[in-house]
Amino acid sequence: MNKVPMTVYGEQALREELNRLKTEDRPQVIAAIAEAREHGDLKENAEYHAAREQQGFIEGRIQEIESKLASAQVIDVTKIDKTGKVIFGTTVTLMNLDTDEEVRYRIVGEDEADIKEGKISVTSPIARALIGKEEGDVVTVSTPGGEVEYEISLVEHL
C-alpha cells in the first residue's frame, strides 16, 4: 500500500472526526432508525429511509477515514532539521515579483488542502515548484493566468 503524506494536524483532525462519527453521530442515527421503526410501515416511512441513508453516509465516511489513516505517513515537520529548504509540512512566505504581494502557504497532504486557510496540497503546481528550493530562490509557477515569479522569503517549520 502506498503511503500518503499527512501532517500531524491533518491526522489529528481525521482522528477527531472519526471519534465524533463513532461516539456521537452513529449512536444518534441508530436511535433515529429505532424510533422510525416504531412508527409502523417501513415502506412509506420517510423518517426511516432518511435515517438509513444518513447511516450509510456515516458508515462510508468512517471507512474512508480509517483507510486514510491506515495509509498515512505522518510527518512532523517540527522534528526535521531546519535547512531553509522547502519540504512537505513547511510554511512558505512568498513575494510575487510582479505585484510585490506577499502570500503564505503551508504545504500539506491532499486531504488537508484548504486554500482559504493557506494550506496547499503537496501535489499542487505551486507546491511542486517550491519543493526542494531554498530561501532567496526565485521560482516560476505556471498558473491559468500565465507564469508567475515568486521569491521565497521565508521557510518555517511550524
CORHU-V413302 format. One record per residue. RES is the residue in three letters. PSI is psi in radians with two decimals (999 if undefined). OMEGA is omega in degrees with one decimal (NA if undefined). Layout:
RES/PSI/OMEGA  RES/PSI/OMEGA
This chain:
MET/2.32/178.6  ASN/2.35/177.4  LYS/2.43/-179.3  VAL/2.20/-178.7  PRO/2.47/-179.9  MET/2.49/177.1  THR/2.89/177.3  VAL/-0.70/-179.6  TYR/-0.68/178.5  GLY/-0.75/178.3  GLU/-0.75/-178.9  GLN/-0.75/179.8  ALA/-0.73/178.7  LEU/-0.74/179.4  ARG/-0.67/177.6  GLU/-0.74/178.1  GLU/-0.75/179.3  LEU/-0.77/179.0  ASN/-0.77/179.4  ARG/-0.75/179.3  LEU/-0.75/-176.6  LYS/-0.63/-173.4  THR/-0.38/-178.0  GLU/-1.04/-173.0  ASP/-0.81/-178.7  ARG/-0.88/178.1  PRO/-0.64/179.2  GLN/-0.77/-177.9  VAL/-0.57/176.0  ILE/-0.72/177.6  ALA/-0.69/179.3  ALA/-0.67/177.4  ILE/-0.77/179.9  ALA/-0.73/179.5  GLU/-0.74/-179.9  ALA/-0.58/177.9  ARG/-0.60/-179.0  GLU/-0.29/-178.1  HIS/-0.01/173.6  GLY/-2.40/-172.3  ASP/2.01/-175.7  LEU/-0.37/-177.8  LYS/-0.67/-175.9  GLU/0.40/-176.7  ASN/1.72/-176.8  ALA/-0.64/179.6  GLU/-0.73/180.0  TYR/-0.84/-178.3  HIS/-0.66/177.8  ALA/-0.73/179.6  ALA/-0.69/177.9  ARG/-0.69/178.3  GLU/-0.76/177.8  GLN/-0.70/178.2  GLN/-0.71/177.8  GLY/-0.74/178.3  PHE/-0.78/-178.4  ILE/-0.83/-179.4  GLU/-0.67/177.8  GLY/-0.75/179.8  ARG/-0.67/177.5  ILE/-0.80/179.1  GLN/-0.73/-179.8  GLU/-0.80/-179.4  ILE/-0.78/179.7  GLU/-0.67/178.2  SER/-0.76/179.2  LYS/-0.75/-179.7  LEU/-0.61/179.8  ALA/-0.56/-177.8  SER/0.10/-177.2  ALA/2.44/169.7  GLN/1.76/-175.2  VAL/2.20/-178.2  ILE/2.07/177.3  ASP/1.75/-174.3  VAL/-0.38/-180.0  THR/-0.28/-179.9  LYS/0.10/179.3  ILE/2.40/-179.5  ASP/2.40/179.0  LYS/1.98/-179.1  THR/-0.11/-175.3  GLY/-0.07/179.0  LYS/2.59/176.8  VAL/2.13/177.2  ILE/3.02/177.5  PHE/2.30/176.9  GLY/-0.28/-179.3  THR/2.75/173.9  THR/2.20/-172.4  VAL/2.26/174.2  THR/2.21/-176.3  LEU/2.56/174.9  MET/2.10/175.7  ASN/2.06/-173.9  LEU/-0.33/178.4  ASP/-0.68/-173.1  THR/-0.12/-174.2  ASP/0.33/177.8  GLU/2.39/-179.7  GLU/2.34/176.0  VAL/2.74/-177.3  ARG/2.22/-179.1  TYR/2.56/170.4  ARG/2.29/-178.2  ILE/2.05/-173.2  VAL/3.10/176.4  GLY/2.86/-175.7  GLU/-0.71/-177.2  ASP/-0.34/-176.5  GLU/-0.26/-173.4  ALA/2.33/176.9  ASP/1.73/-173.5  ILE/-0.52/179.2  LYS/-0.49/177.5  GLU/0.09/179.5  GLY/0.39/179.6  LYS/2.10/179.4  ILE/2.57/-179.3  SER/2.51/177.7  VAL/-0.36/-179.2  THR/-0.02/-179.9  SER/2.71/179.8  PRO/-0.68/-179.5  ILE/-0.85/-178.7  ALA/-0.74/179.8  ARG/-0.62/178.9  ALA/-0.51/-175.4  LEU/-0.58/-174.8  ILE/2.25/178.0  GLY/-0.22/179.0  LYS/2.95/-176.2  GLU/2.93/174.8  GLU/2.37/-179.9  GLY/-0.33/178.7  ASP/2.61/173.2  VAL/2.29/-175.8  VAL/2.36/175.6  THR/2.19/-178.4  VAL/2.27/176.1  SER/2.13/178.2  THR/2.91/177.6  PRO/-0.47/179.5  GLY/0.07/-179.4  GLY/-2.97/-178.5  GLU/2.38/177.6  VAL/2.32/178.9  GLU/2.28/177.8  TYR/2.54/169.9  GLU/2.32/178.5  ILE/1.91/-177.4  SER/-0.41/-179.2  LEU/2.39/174.6  VAL/2.10/-175.9  GLU/2.50/174.7  HIS/1.52/-176.0  LEU/999/NA
